[in-house]
Every structure is written in C-alpha cells, then in structure tokens.
Amino acid sequence: MSSRRRFYARPLLATAASIAVLTCVTATAPAVTPTASPAAALDDTYYQDALGKTGATLKSSLHSIISDQTTLSYSQVWDALKVTDQDPSNSSNVILLYTGRSQSKSENGGDVGDWNREHVWAKSHGDFGTSTGPGTDIHHLRPEDVQVNSIRGNKDFDNGGSAVSGAPGNYTDSNSFEPRDAVKGDVARMILYMAVRYEGDDAFADLEPNDSVSNGSAPYIGRLSVLKQWSQEDPPDSFEQNRNEVIFDRFQHNRNPFIDHPEWVEAIW
C-alpha cells in the first residue's frame, strides 16, 4: 500500500522551481495555443447526445460518441506521437510525459536514453497488449524515457513513494506511481477516457477505475479517489487541449471528453 500524502504537500510552484534548474527538463507543460473548437460548438455537434445527463447515462452516451474512431497500428503510433506530443518550442522534439524532457523525435527506440511508447493505462491491466484498439489508442499513449517507463511498469497511480531517478517530481513505491504535478490531471483524464471508451463490447475487456493499488492484471486501475483529485487540481492546459484536437483532426477522429468537459469526471464518478 502506498504511503499517502496530500497533493499540496509539494506545491506546484515549488515543484516547478526545483525542476526548472535541471538541464533539459521542462518544468511545466509547454505553452501552446490550442486549436480546439469552442466548447459551445462541440456541445452543439459532437457532444449533443451527452448534454444534460449524469452518472451511468452520461458514461454510456459518451461511450457511444467516442467509440466512433479510426484505429492505428502499433507501428503507426510512433509517427503519431511525434505530432501529438511535439514540443511547441522545437518542432524537431517531443515532450516526454513524466520527465518533461524535450527530446529529439529521432531518438525513439529501446535503448537507454531513448524514448518509447508509454501506455498510461498499463496494457497488462486488461491484457490487451499492443493490439489495435486499447493497445494503440493514442489518447493514452505518450512518449517517455525508456528507463522511467520501465520504473512505472504496470503500477497503479497514487500519491507517495521515493523519488524517481532521472524524473524530478515523480515518486514510486512497490505498487504505485505518482507523476509530476504538471501532468497529474493529464494522467487522470487519460485513465478515465479509457474507462469510458472500452466497456467490454468490442472484444476487449471492460476497463474500469477503482480505489485499489494492487490490481495486477485485472482490467482495473486505481486509485480513483486520487485520480479525481488530480483532475480537479491540475485542469487541462493548452498542451493537453492542443493534443486532444490534433488526435481528433488528424488521427483517431475522436476526443477525450474530460479535456473538453472536466466537470464530467465528477458527474460520472
């Protein structure tokens, strides 16, 4: 069981300051101008069947909406991430999720120092591997340092643990992983997207969040109470909004509804 800490035990500003002094590490998500459609336009079109609903009814409506998507192969994910996670300050680089490091797009692979494809919803939690579908859904696939990706492994998410080497602001223990403050909400919204998109009606497992940090290979990820807290305390920023729009426009043609409507997290869970 993770040692529990309050999120505010390490204030965002203090964390950002400590990270900023480290070479090649981005302290917060880069500022980009989102190209996302205004919320009102999305509500009049994309989300119109979900408006006014709550709980299981809202979840079901959103599932129907976002299940209409184009799927990618696992090899196509490499090229997609070079676009979705491009560093707005350097078009030759991507931003790594946990480290915040800006790294050359060409340095992807499996060697130490490379970046690879992190499944935020760990692929063993539901045993979907890299199959087209949840295994290649770029709403939860992000570039990450090979070693840090290995440290995270298939652990659930929670507060607590020891500092992760090479990834300031991240913590881990035997059964959980805590990402840096700047992407806590991003992680939460990716997990909750997966829980809505994959409901067991498309030959894949019914993925669901719970309040455990010992889920193993079951199709669950926790800790839900902490993920909800992270989503509230780290609302969508311009990098996350822009990423959602790029996925919608250029790749999968579906959206993460919790980026467009963060209030729907509480409305469902």
Legacy VTK file of the C-alpha trace (Angstrom):
# vtk DataFile Version 3.0
C-alpha trace
ASCII
DATASET POLYDATA
POINTS 269 float
0.000 0.000 0.000
1.327 3.429 -0.909
2.252 5.883 1.792
-0.375 8.551 1.407
0.462 12.231 1.135
-1.592 15.314 0.445
-1.167 16.642 -3.086
-0.466 20.073 -1.660
2.457 18.717 0.398
4.593 19.697 -2.622
3.038 22.886 -4.008
3.051 23.250 -7.758
5.195 26.385 -7.729
7.827 24.801 -5.510
7.970 21.720 -7.690
8.204 23.788 -10.848
11.022 25.835 -9.412
13.030 22.783 -8.453
12.613 21.236 -11.881
13.414 24.378 -13.827
17.023 24.382 -12.683
17.697 20.959 -14.155
19.182 20.777 -17.627
16.870 19.695 -20.464
13.833 19.299 -18.237
10.646 21.202 -18.863
9.089 22.249 -15.547
5.534 22.595 -16.764
3.612 21.706 -19.872
4.762 23.974 -22.704
2.538 26.861 -23.653
0.795 26.283 -26.954
-2.194 27.931 -28.456
-4.964 25.308 -28.555
-6.759 24.908 -31.829
-9.709 23.202 -30.168
-13.175 24.215 -31.237
-15.088 26.382 -28.760
-16.949 24.303 -26.193
-20.287 25.630 -27.387
-19.631 24.399 -30.919
-18.655 20.950 -29.642
-21.764 20.810 -27.497
-23.945 21.673 -30.466
-22.375 18.918 -32.545
-20.033 16.303 -31.110
-21.435 16.153 -27.564
-25.062 16.961 -28.215
-26.309 13.490 -27.189
-24.490 13.688 -23.834
-25.725 17.052 -22.615
-27.897 17.135 -19.520
-27.003 13.599 -18.457
-25.141 12.306 -15.401
-23.870 9.044 -13.931
-24.170 5.838 -15.917
-26.358 7.505 -18.527
-23.701 10.109 -19.275
-20.987 7.464 -19.365
-22.999 5.378 -21.821
-23.660 8.356 -24.083
-20.008 9.357 -24.118
-19.007 5.766 -24.848
-21.195 5.781 -27.945
-19.761 9.110 -29.072
-16.058 8.410 -28.632
-16.190 4.798 -29.863
-16.588 6.179 -33.382
-12.890 6.395 -34.158
-10.151 5.481 -36.600
-7.720 2.923 -35.198
-3.951 2.857 -35.644
-1.440 0.041 -35.838
1.222 -0.065 -33.132
3.899 0.970 -35.631
1.812 3.964 -36.675
1.807 5.127 -33.064
5.481 6.130 -33.368
4.725 8.691 -36.082
1.518 9.865 -34.424
3.252 10.680 -31.139
5.829 12.761 -32.993
2.935 15.028 -33.968
0.643 14.897 -30.936
3.451 15.494 -28.431
5.634 17.831 -30.458
7.487 20.439 -28.446
5.870 23.766 -29.450
9.242 25.438 -28.924
11.182 22.950 -31.066
9.442 21.111 -33.888
12.245 18.540 -34.018
11.451 17.323 -30.485
8.713 15.736 -28.425
7.912 16.388 -24.761
8.206 13.297 -22.546
5.270 12.785 -20.189
6.841 12.048 -16.805
10.280 13.633 -17.141
9.023 16.716 -19.003
12.189 16.496 -21.099
12.270 17.827 -24.646
13.932 15.163 -26.780
14.654 14.608 -30.459
11.886 12.807 -32.314
14.509 10.589 -33.919
15.751 9.238 -30.575
12.924 6.743 -30.228
13.552 3.073 -29.593
14.515 0.744 -26.796
17.998 1.818 -25.797
18.938 3.663 -22.610
18.336 7.362 -23.199
15.758 6.754 -25.944
12.072 7.494 -25.624
9.414 4.868 -26.216
5.636 4.431 -26.033
4.189 4.582 -22.523
0.767 3.011 -22.022
-0.689 5.223 -19.296
-3.393 2.590 -18.816
-0.882 -0.232 -18.377
-1.529 -2.793 -21.086
-1.406 -5.706 -18.638
-4.436 -4.237 -16.824
-6.908 -5.943 -19.100
-4.357 -7.982 -21.071
-4.774 -6.029 -24.328
-1.074 -5.835 -25.148
-0.368 -3.809 -28.278
-3.477 -4.954 -30.124
-5.163 -2.426 -32.360
-7.706 -0.786 -30.075
-6.743 -0.017 -26.466
-3.161 -1.075 -27.145
-2.776 1.588 -29.839
-5.156 4.294 -28.631
-3.029 7.438 -28.644
-5.306 9.208 -26.194
-3.371 7.278 -23.505
-0.072 6.588 -25.283
2.657 9.126 -24.591
6.391 9.458 -25.285
8.524 8.622 -22.255
12.106 7.898 -21.326
12.785 4.162 -21.652
14.089 3.758 -18.110
11.361 5.828 -16.470
8.757 3.901 -18.447
10.238 0.696 -17.042
10.168 2.079 -13.495
6.484 2.930 -13.843
5.833 -0.525 -15.300
2.226 -1.550 -14.721
1.812 0.139 -11.345
-1.415 1.846 -10.367
-1.422 5.590 -9.687
-1.354 7.059 -6.190
0.466 9.608 -4.040
3.644 8.551 -2.284
6.916 6.744 -2.575
10.537 7.575 -3.251
11.846 9.986 -5.876
12.267 8.514 -9.360
15.828 8.838 -10.647
16.016 10.986 -13.768
12.445 12.222 -13.425
12.205 15.049 -10.867
8.809 15.366 -9.221
7.829 11.743 -9.829
7.568 9.191 -6.990
7.096 5.452 -6.822
6.872 2.562 -4.391
6.190 -1.150 -4.705
2.674 -0.803 -6.082
2.067 2.756 -7.287
3.458 5.650 -9.299
2.941 9.373 -8.775
3.646 11.614 -11.798
4.956 15.157 -11.567
2.411 17.814 -10.620
2.215 19.372 -14.101
0.738 16.210 -15.642
-1.248 14.704 -12.773
-4.524 15.837 -14.318
-3.438 14.655 -17.773
-2.841 11.157 -16.385
-6.206 11.133 -14.618
-8.129 12.217 -17.719
-6.351 9.640 -19.889
-7.285 6.872 -17.457
-10.909 7.988 -17.291
-11.104 8.282 -21.080
-10.052 4.640 -21.334
-12.709 3.615 -18.811
-15.407 5.227 -20.936
-14.095 4.161 -24.334
-13.560 0.459 -23.513
-16.677 -1.046 -21.968
-16.264 -4.684 -22.955
-18.489 -4.518 -26.028
-15.749 -4.651 -28.687
-13.867 -7.895 -27.869
-11.689 -6.058 -25.331
-12.005 -6.071 -21.558
-14.285 -3.670 -19.704
-11.723 -1.230 -18.325
-12.696 0.473 -15.067
-11.003 2.585 -12.394
-11.224 1.539 -8.753
-9.728 2.628 -5.447
-7.084 -0.098 -5.271
-3.344 -0.075 -5.934
-2.982 -3.835 -6.214
-4.931 -4.604 -9.373
-2.324 -6.797 -11.033
-3.561 -7.973 -14.429
-7.246 -7.337 -13.709
-8.887 -4.793 -16.076
-8.829 -2.111 -13.383
-6.564 0.792 -12.437
-6.544 2.904 -9.305
-6.610 4.876 -7.256
-9.852 6.511 -8.407
-10.182 8.917 -5.470
-6.661 10.240 -6.149
-7.212 10.453 -9.908
-10.317 12.565 -9.308
-8.315 14.842 -7.037
-5.546 15.184 -9.632
-8.032 16.038 -12.365
-9.542 18.786 -10.257
-6.259 20.283 -9.065
-4.484 20.128 -12.439
-7.077 21.243 -15.028
-6.454 20.896 -18.786
-3.749 23.209 -20.088
-3.056 24.372 -23.633
-0.673 21.493 -24.422
-3.274 18.902 -23.414
-6.069 20.722 -25.247
-3.999 21.005 -28.399
-3.098 17.309 -28.208
-6.778 16.384 -27.995
-7.513 18.473 -31.064
-4.656 17.003 -33.096
-5.836 13.460 -32.310
-9.362 14.424 -33.336
-8.395 16.214 -36.551
-5.538 14.088 -37.848
-5.543 10.609 -36.369
-8.370 8.912 -34.466
-11.140 11.450 -35.063
-12.467 11.049 -31.534
-11.941 13.164 -28.438
-11.170 12.817 -24.743
-14.364 14.287 -23.262
-12.744 15.003 -19.904
-10.403 17.510 -21.530
-13.332 19.340 -23.114
-15.585 18.936 -20.052
-13.518 18.300 -16.879
-16.700 18.586 -14.805
-17.907 15.295 -16.299
-15.390 13.423 -14.116
-17.450 14.214 -11.018
-20.707 13.803 -12.930
-19.839 10.140 -13.651
-17.716 9.124 -10.649
LINES 1 270
269 0 1 2 3 4 5 6 7 8 9 10 11 12 13 14 15 16 17 18 19 20 21 22 23 24 25 26 27 28 29 30 31 32 33 34 35 36 37 38 39 40 41 42 43 44 45 46 47 48 49 50 51 52 53 54 55 56 57 58 59 60 61 62 63 64 65 66 67 68 69 70 71 72 73 74 75 76 77 78 79 80 81 82 83 84 85 86 87 88 89 90 91 92 93 94 95 96 97 98 99 100 101 102 103 104 105 106 107 108 109 110 111 112 113 114 115 116 117 118 119 120 121 122 123 124 125 126 127 128 129 130 131 132 133 134 135 136 137 138 139 140 141 142 143 144 145 146 147 148 149 150 151 152 153 154 155 156 157 158 159 160 161 162 163 164 165 166 167 168 169 170 171 172 173 174 175 176 177 178 179 180 181 182 183 184 185 186 187 188 189 190 191 192 193 194 195 196 197 198 199 200 201 202 203 204 205 206 207 208 209 210 211 212 213 214 215 216 217 218 219 220 221 222 223 224 225 226 227 228 229 230 231 232 233 234 235 236 237 238 239 240 241 242 243 244 245 246 247 248 249 250 251 252 253 254 255 256 257 258 259 260 261 262 263 264 265 266 267 268
